[in-house]
């Protein structure tokens, strides 16, 4: 009598989740949420910068936008996402903000 065994492609899908797999999933989920929060912060800071007419108070708004963008870039780099050009184009980050991202 021959023995039957489950196809290997199905066996890997039906594995019981280990504690490590659950932890890895939760960490990735938290990273995604964190990146989303940082992205919304960038959007809000850039919207405030675009809405500011200039003059008094502009340096503070510009600094807040640069801080939000810098934090977002750091968060992305921690996650291994290093392509800044796509982010700059997506969010429409102005040069005056990018010029303030230097070494801190």
N, C-alpha and C positions, 0 to 999 in steps of 0.2 A: 504494500500500500504506500502510495506516495504522500508526502506531507505537503500541506498547503501553507503558503506563507503570503502575507499581505504584500502587495506591490510597494516598493520602497518609496515611491512618490506619495502614496497615501499614508504610509507609516509616519513620515515626518510631519505631515499635517495634523495627524491625530494624536500627537504627543501631548502628554499632560504638561501644562505650563509649569515651569520651575520657578522658584522664588527669584532667581536671577533674571529670567525673562520678564517677569512681572515688574521687577524693579527697573529694568532697562526701559520697558514701555512707559512707565510712569515718569522716568527721568526725561525721556524724549518728549513726552507730553508737556511737561513743565517747561522745557526749553522752547517748545513751540509757542506756549502761552506767553512766556517772557519776551520772545522776539516779537510777538504780536503787540504786546503792550508798548514795547520800545518803538515799534513802527507807528502806532497811534500817537505816541508822544511826539515823534518827528513831524507827523502830519499836522498836529495842533500847533506846534512851534512855528512851522513854516507858514501856516495859515495866518497866525498872529503877525508874523514878519511881513507877509504880503499886505495885510490889512493896515499895517502901521504907516501913517502918512510921511513919516520922516521927522527930522528935527529932534526935539527933546524926547528922551526915552528910547530912541532908536538903538543906541548901543546896548542897552539892557535886553531888548527884544532880540537883537542880533546875537548876543552872547547866549541867551537861552536857546535859540535855534541851533547854534554851533554846539552847545553842550548836549542837546538831544541827539543831534546827528552823530557826534563823537561816541556817545554811549551806544547808539544803535550799531555803528561800525564795530565797536569793541565786542558787543554781544554776538554779532555775525562772525567775527573772526574766531571767537571762542568755540563756536559751533563748526568751524572749518569752512565757512562761506567767505571767500576772500575777494570776490568780484565786486568791486565798488562801482564800476561804471554803470552796470545795470540798475543799481540802487539810485545812483545820482540821476539817471535819466527817468526812472520811474517816479521818483518823488519831486523831480524838478528842482533839485537843490542848487541855489544860486552860488555863483563864484565867491561872493562876499562871505558866505557861510563857510565854504570849503577853505578859504584862505585863513580862517581862524581855527582850523582843526589841528594845527601843528603839534609839536611835542608839548606835553602838559606836565 
